[in-house]
């Protein structure tokens, strides 16, 4: 969304005030009566678009080195859901996505830039600080935003994802970007965070341009008729297990690998 500066908002409101005070139309008196309601507010600060190191910690330096080392055609970007694609199991003993990766992507060169706990602002910071330099992938898969739900609205999360897409387009102008809808979460369709992510997904779908950015929503494959999750940990209703990882990668493999031929 457009974000005017404080000075621009002040100038707009000064012009509105003058318009109301000098208005001679039949509704001039009505405008003067409600003059205090006629103003443009300064948009609320959106942390989702403000670059921040987020959960990167020491991972950032390793990702910069990976970017400079090159030798990959596809880049995966995301949070713990993506990060777990490189693991057999997580620290809690839950299945990771390594088996699904070997099944669907063993024949191509993939670099996993997923960072557990990451946010839209973390992705933005990372790629503005070296993760977008060096090697240029032919295809990118981005799925981010679920960790923003704690303090942001659906539209704010969507704006953060839009900022990430703009950064990736700048860093990798020749790459095709597969933008995935944020995966469903929660025990059912009334889960507050699921509602937020679904709202964000409806907005980011508009980023699809059919040329550089391609939006894909596979969330219906993760839901039963009652809206309960399929292929996710029952303990957190957030992270996939082996079945979920296989559903995910089988849905995107042909598209991503087709782009690098």
Secondary structure, DSSP 8 states (H G I E B T S, - for coil): -----HHHHHHHHHHHHHHHHH--STTHHHHHHTGGG---------GGGS---TT-TTHHHHHHHHHHH---SEEEEESHHHHGGG-SB-TTS-B-SHHHHHHHHTTS-EEE---TT--HHHHHHHIIIIITSS---SEEEEE--GGGTTT--HHHHHHHHHHHHHHHHHH-TTSEEEEE-----SSSTT-HHHHHHHHHHHHHGGG--SSSEEEE--GGGGB-TTS-BSSB-TTTSSSB-HHHHHHHHHHHHHHHHHHT-
